[in-house]
Amino acid sequence: QKEKTDRGEMLLEPTVCGHWNSLCASFLHRLCRRLAGSLPRLGQQQEQQSRARRRASCSPREVGNSSDGRKLDLNSPILQQLLDLGRTPGEDEVYEIISVGVDAWRKNPRHATLVLSSLARHQLPRTATYVLSSMRAKSVEANVYHYNAAISACEKGRQWQLALGLLSSMPTMGVIPDKLSYSAAISACEKGGQWQLALTLLSRMPDARVVPDQITYNAAISALEKGGQWQLALVLLRLMPDMNVFPNEISYNAAASACEKGGQWQSALGLLSSMPDMRLIPNEISYSAAISACEKGGRWQLALSLLSSMPDNKVILDKVSYSAAISACEKGGQWQMALRLLSSMPDNKVIPDKINFNAAISACEKGEQWQLALSLLSRMGTMTIVQDKVSYNAAISACEKCGQWQLALSLLSTMPDVQLMPNAISYSAAISACSQG
């Protein structure tokens, strides 16, 4: 990487030398080998679970439609009954329900795929896993599509343990995992904050004769981003072309977000500036990540420069990019600029929300502008924007800094009237205001 010191940008080299790639690959290989032992063998545990208890009779339930409005013929009653069980079904209940349509599932396994896919959309992982186990108990074919739908249900339901259990049980059941299986499991680990397991799954794919693709790498980079592993995120991004996998906007945005969370504003700007060289067009997510990185790095001028360049680059301004820029001004002590940004949002067809106002109130608090802070708090009410503890605490702190202890106490006393319970920050600011008065 080389730095453009005049613009504060860190540009990525157009090509990465083979020696660096070799070091990166070797590092990832050693890391994943160390992590491999931590991957739980949950599939074996699932196979050892007791079979479902059978009920003497099946009580009929109301017939309904799937979530997307499609008629599923015999599966509509089955799906609706499964949905009626809620998020904590009993395995015996699931077994009982699918027993009614099991003959149709044997003739056409796609019926089961439709039901499992609907359960995934409804984020019902437990029900989906019980459906799979009941299918096996009833000698109904469970193929890779069924498993992928069930793993997707676990991913959407944030049940990474269940997702890994299903993935690891597939070979023992004669089902070969594919790219979608691994991608869904890696995404489940990402949502569960298990970046080590996500990286381990990625490293195991070649041994399973499954070639990682763009979706798989993006899921792994996102897992590293959530885990605050910006260095590893950049390593994976750089290794993608060597694996004949070309990064897209999602890849770069996830890596930039990882840099933002790690306070690496130079690297975030470098990724943004290098996207056109890769024939990728930065979007609002790309810019917001870079602006947030500048905010965390105390570079409010760069944050404003990026925000102002978005329309010229045909990128739509949004609430997230404005919030990051306003927060950058707040941290830089630029309360006038923060208010200017807030007032300019409607002109750019962006409606301010609670986060935007809170950032502006905090900017006024740091600038000891208690009148403006109270005015913004009042405006939130007139604009039907729900105030929260952050809003009130920032306003109370503004009064405290300016010796307005009566107003600080008044704000504290009115919080319960808007269904807000003061916390330690609220009381500390009010007490400090009284001590100064």
Rosetta blueprint (number, residue, H / E / L):
1 Q L
2 K E
3 E E
4 K E
5 T L
6 D L
7 R L
8 G L
9 E E
10 M E
11 L E
12 L L
13 E L
14 P L
15 T L
16 V L
17 C L
18 G H
19 H H
20 W H
21 N H
22 S H
23 L H
24 C H
25 A H
26 S H
27 F H
28 L H
29 H H
30 R H
31 L H
32 C H
33 R H
34 R H
35 L H
36 A H
37 G L
38 S L
39 L L
40 P L
41 R L
42 L H
43 G H
44 Q H
45 Q H
46 Q H
47 E H
48 Q L
49 Q L
50 S L
51 R L
52 A L
53 R L
54 R L
55 R L
56 A L
57 S L
58 C L
59 S L
60 P L
61 R L
62 E L
63 V L
64 G L
65 N L
66 S L
67 S L
68 D L
69 G L
70 R L
71 K L
72 L L
73 D L
74 L L
75 N H
76 S H
77 P H
78 I H
79 L H
80 Q H
81 Q H
82 L H
83 L H
84 D H
85 L L
86 G L
87 R L
88 T L
89 P L
90 G L
91 E H
92 D H
93 E H
94 V H
95 Y H
96 E H
97 I H
98 I H
99 S H
100 V L
101 G L
102 V H
103 D H
104 A H
105 W H
106 R H
107 K H
108 N L
109 P L
110 R H
111 H H
112 A H
113 T H
114 L H
115 V H
116 L H
117 S H
118 S H
119 L H
120 A H
121 R H
122 H L
123 Q L
124 L L
125 P H
126 R H
127 T H
128 A H
129 T H
130 Y H
131 V H
132 L H
133 S H
134 S H
135 M H
136 R H
137 A H
138 K L
139 S L
140 V L
141 E L
142 A L
143 N L
144 V H
145 Y H
146 H H
147 Y H
148 N H
149 A H
150 A H
151 I H
152 S H
153 A H
154 C H
155 E H
156 K H
157 G L
158 R L
159 Q L
160 W H
161 Q H
162 L H
163 A H
164 L H
165 G H
166 L H
167 L H
168 S H
169 S H
170 M L
171 P H
172 T H
173 M H
174 G L
175 V L
176 I L
177 P L
178 D L
179 K H
180 L H
181 S H
182 Y H
183 S H
184 A H
185 A H
186 I H
187 S H
188 A H
189 C H
190 E H
191 K H
192 G L
193 G L
194 Q L
195 W H
196 Q H
197 L H
198 A H
199 L H
200 T H
201 L H
202 L H
203 S H
204 R H
205 M L
206 P L
207 D L
208 A L
209 R L
210 V L
211 V L
212 P L
213 D L
214 Q H
215 I H
216 T H
217 Y H
218 N H
219 A H
220 A H
221 I H
222 S H
223 A H
224 L H
225 E H
226 K H
227 G L
228 G L
229 Q L
230 W H
231 Q H
232 L H
233 A H
234 L H
235 V H
236 L H
237 L H
238 R H
239 L H
240 M L
241 P H
242 D H
243 M H
244 N L
245 V L
246 F L
247 P L
248 N L
249 E H
250 I H
251 S H
252 Y H
253 N H
254 A H
255 A H
256 A H
257 S H
258 A H
259 C H
260 E H
261 K H
262 G L
263 G L
264 Q L
265 W H
266 Q H
267 S H
268 A H
269 L H
270 G H
271 L H
272 L H
273 S H
274 S H
275 M L
276 P H
277 D H
278 M H
279 R L
280 L L
281 I L
282 P L
283 N L
284 E H
285 I H
286 S H
287 Y H
288 S H
289 A H
290 A H
291 I H
292 S H
293 A H
294 C H
295 E H
296 K H
297 G L
298 G L
299 R L
300 W H
301 Q H
302 L H
303 A H
304 L H
305 S H
306 L H
307 L H
308 S H
309 S H
310 M H
311 P H
312 D H
313 N L
314 K L
315 V L
316 I L
317 L L
318 D L
319 K H
320 V H
321 S H
322 Y H
323 S H
324 A H
325 A H
326 I H
327 S H
328 A H
329 C H
330 E H
331 K H
332 G L
333 G L
334 Q L
335 W H
336 Q H
337 M H
338 A H
339 L H
340 R H
341 L H
342 L H
343 S H
344 S H
345 M L
346 P H
347 D H
348 N H
349 K L
350 V L
351 I L
352 P L
353 D L
354 K H
355 I H
356 N H
357 F H
358 N H
359 A H
360 A H
361 I H
362 S H
363 A H
364 C H
365 E H
366 K H
367 G L
368 E L
369 Q L
370 W H
371 Q H
372 L H
373 A H
374 L H
375 S H
376 L H
377 L H
378 S H
379 R H
380 M H
381 G H
382 T H
383 M L
384 T L
385 I L
386 V L
387 Q L
388 D L
389 K H
390 V H
391 S H
392 Y H
393 N H
394 A H
395 A H
396 I H
397 S H
398 A H
399 C H
400 E H
401 K H
402 C L
403 G L
404 Q L
405 W H
406 Q H
407 L H
408 A H
409 L H
410 S H
411 L H
412 L H
413 S H
414 T H
415 M H
416 P H
417 D H
418 V H
419 Q L
420 L L
421 M L
422 P L
423 N L
424 A H
425 I H
426 S H
427 Y H
428 S H
429 A H
430 A H
431 I H
432 S H
433 A H
434 C H
435 S H
436 Q H
437 G L
